[in-house]
Amino acid sequence: MTAISAAERLRLEKKFPDVFKQSFFKRFGLLIGLVLTVVYLIFCYFFFNVGPAFQNGKWDRAAIYVQDWYSWRAQPRLRFEDGAVVPQWSSRGQYAQGATIDWLTPQADGSMVATFNGDANRLDISTTQVDVYVDGVAYPVTITADGAFAPADVPAAIVQDRQKVLVNYGFAGQAEIRDNQVAVQRRFFGWANFLYDPKSPLWGNDLFSSIGLVFSGDRVNPDMSNAQYVLNQWLNNQAWQHGDILIKLLQTLVMAFVGTLLATLIAFPLAFIAARNITQNRPSNWFMKRFFDFLRSVDMLIWALFFTRGFGPGPIPGIAAIFFTDTGALGKVYAEALENVDDKQREGMQSVGASPLSVNRYGVVPQVLPVFVSQSLYFWESNTRSATVIGAVGAGGIGLKLLESMGTNSDWDKVAYMVLLILLVVFIFDNISNAIRSRLIGPAAH
Amino acid sequence: MADISEPAGLSPASATLLRHYRAQVMTRRVYSILIGLGVLVALALAMNYANAANSGKFFDRLPYMFDFIKNFVPRDPLEIFRAMFDLPSPYFDGSAKYDYTSARVYITDSLYIPNFIYQLIITVNIAIVSTIIGGGIAFCLCFFAATNLVGAGAVRWFMRRTMEVLRAFPEIVIAGLLTAVLSIGPIAAVVAVSLHTIGALGKLFFEVVENADMKPDEGLKSVGATWLERVRYAIVPQVMPNFVSYGLLRLEVNVRASTIIGAVGGGGIGEVFRLSIGRDYAAQTYAIIIMLLVTIIVIDQFSGWLRRRLVGNQGFNIAKESV
């Protein structure tokens, strides 16, 4: 490349002044914007107290909560009673009465063996001494009336905490040895008792044996067919509440469907009043549009809480909230679509002396109907999602169920299950509405 | 329109044509009516189900609804403004219903921000921060999801699925999980809304990128620019106005979202509103409704004005476009 002459440079500078002499804002605008944004974020960091909140966060619990999403824990208390070790299960016990548990085996002498990671990591529990095996090496923990005491040279997995000894086996679980009991927590991948709860006669069947049962000839329960019985036992699973969760999910879907459909039915005629080119009456146009704005701007939350107070919790307030907000939103979209219609078709209808109703029916509706339907489908899709949140503030449905399960802080597996169900439903609905929309207005338009 | 009367003297060919035309119109009508009926039946069934599932039946509860509205009025209209600006109420009898002054947020000894306005500031800030964070991350990710910039199908597929999941993931679950760890506060709301924003904006952004003109990109490619330089100088200047305008649209949605998330544990005005309507504090409830209405209208108008300046009067699908 050869250097250009001074004259050529001057000529270029004169010819393209906007390139060489950019305004201050154009040159530094991006930089200033970025700096301002960063300053604002730093301000918010202090305004929201992010630092202290993170410091005071219960991070050890966070790890447990997240693990609960995809794994479950059995937590028996192994109590020392009259020289024998007796397991005591809480009300959430995941095993049926008298079931054989492969990781917790009672011995003939009244002691018990709890296995964590193979035989190298296990607890041999008797009432006087607990042998803690970590990586194949035994560390005897002596139990006295004063407490449990670990030997001197123990690895980091064993911690003496005043009168008790804590043993940590990582993901596999942990144990707390005291003078009168050993509290064991054993963690496994997957969801416990997803099919049947321990009280069900079918407990212990896995998916394949359940399917086998459905197709087998002899009835488990003489009153009903096996398929019905399996379904019954599954829906009435006390631990997972499949029946209840599915009904709540249905309620959420009904909220979105009815709310959007009613909003569509009401917004449709009102939009004709709001459109300037169709109703030639400025005050009524203006009034209708402000009415839509009002409905839209009052938050869905406000409508939801308002109707929950009036109608009591359930799908009705959810429907009403979606109906009110979306009548406004759809009305506005519809009115805009109506104002953009091609006038030629209306003129054609008018020229043959059609009544105003026929002018709109044949001159306007065929043009806008695909757009209207596709917009409504869009709203239906997004309302399926927002109905969940609306439910959580009191309108019922799966949202409330989610909130309840999260409130207990120990049902995170159920939360994960519901989230998966919601994702699945949203995914299916997205695809259905996408398919209908692309047929209506062509694949390019969405 | 099949209602034209039979014209006399049609040739046999034209008569056949007319007959076929009418038959087709008839079929179409039958299908339309069937679909319409199907939808109506589904609606009736769904409404019936909703009514049965509700804790109070619609027609039984309707009078209560009107009673609630009728009785839910402040003692005098000025009460609303006293509640709004934390001024002492003449009806104050020691109960929290008329106690507006104790919630004041003092900046200095004599200057205070009224509680509701303070909560509203928190909510609006949650919306702005999560739009910035979510928009920023979506901006970085969207180029990897665009067909015209990334050849590897696996990368695109992964990015798009990630965005889809982020979009559909219920916000209350993220908020609830963080509330359990960090206790109630705006951080949970910020994270929940931000994650959703990444998914929603990411999708819109990569669609804009895919529609970008590729000629500047080709020019840069021809002089040997790297991928990053091509994105920076060929794509970003083109798509920026649309990005910003979608970001503003998202801000409008996020203001609403952060109010709702606030009500389920995120703090801010949503929480205050849920409590005040639940406890029947009419004046405070109306004060919050008015303030929220005004805020949302102001933000909508402002962002609408800014968007029109940025990209002209484009037919945007309002608010719901990306929810």
Interface residues (C-beta under 8 A of the other chain):
Chain A: T37 Y40 L41 C44 F47 F48 N49 V50 A53 F54 N56 G57 K58 W59 R61 A62 Y65 V66 I247 L250 Q251 V254 M255 F257 V258 L261 L262 D293 F294 R296 S297 V298 D299 M300 L301 I302 L305 F306 F307 R309 G310 F311 G312 P313 G314 P315 I316 I319 A329 K332 V333 E336 N340 Y362 Q375 Y378 F379 S382 R385 S386 T388 V389 I390 A392 V393 G396 G399 L402 L403 M406 N409 W412 V415 V419 I422 L423 V426 F427 D430
Chain B: M1 V39 A42 L43 A46 M47 Y49 A50 N51 A53 N54 S55 G56 F58 R61 Y64 M65 F68 I69 I122 N125 I128 V129 I132 I133 E164 V165 R167 A168 F169 P170 E171 I172 V173 G176 L177 A180 V181 L182 S183 G185 P186 I187 V190 R256 T259 I260 I261 A263 V264 G270 F273 R274 I277 G278 I289 L292 L293 I296 I297 D300 G315 N317 I318 A319 K320 E321 V323
